[in-house]
């Protein structure tokens, strides 16, 4: 219901934005505008229908729960831009009918829509209780998997899009949750769902083969209750893969984990275009960085640091970075970078904080060794060790490594094996759900990482 109200009012504000743009561009006097109000009404109707269709098609409203306000507004902006292009074509073909969208009205109406929708939604979500937007979730199971689910939802990274009703225990379950969370159903599971507001059932049984009540779950499904396994639920809510709960079969049968060739082609075109633009904009910064390194370490000191990393499908390549450590930083062998690493130079500490040391990797992107967005490439010596100790670690090499990535946004710098395992969960989430839209979200939010130095070391 709240999203229906939000959608209807969104449409009203889009309609109003178009009317305002027409008023400002053609009339600017109320009496004059009122005289032609019915004549121009076709333009706001077209503008509203096309924009609202695009917004709905791009899943803007569910994005509030999956990607937060940033993702919701980014989808909205993309929707309005796409709608603007489409409406522009319609106006060009049918200009006698939609003349009111000419003379810059369309562009002004689009800008007003973005501004008004952003402001309106902030107000709406502030005053409407978040509980109205949450799905009511019943968990089947009270053992280890159920306890893992509670811990995952308690993390700050959880998008808090659900409200846990409780946990239904099964005979023989080894209980790992508190008694206060138990639900003792007087009748069958399906009867409980019919008499209580349950939107979703999460299967979190430790032994599904012996205890899964298939007939009752099927009846719940037919009644309109969504049924989902714990691993998929955690992936959706916490936006990372639950390594301890998945099996290879989960990866095989679930959606994702397969890049569409057309998407990869468009992503490559974007990487090349963005690299050329970024090179054009950042070359003065890179020149000053090179001079600073020379001044600190001497004219003969190398500016760049080439290091072998593991790329797509395990193929090695040399990543290019500005040198941020002393020339003898690894005389004793390769080690993880540490917090307050004594090997980092003064210039290196600064360029790391603002991520300038990563700029030469634009060349790697142009060469095709890397993409702008993807898992960070790791060194072969570490990959060999980590793949031996961490399940599914080599699966992160199924896509090109990136300058920035989902894991870099969601988790601090990994300087040990346990942190690396946690980052892998985010990398696998990205690989499973990779899309151009997710790449745009990562790039937009990377600005926050740079400005607030999250994860930089």
Order of alpha helices (4+ residues) and beta strands (2+ residues): alpha-alpha-alpha-alpha-alpha-alpha-beta-alpha-beta-beta-alpha-beta-alpha-alpha-beta-alpha-alpha-alpha-beta-beta-alpha-alpha-beta-alpha-beta-alpha-alpha-alpha
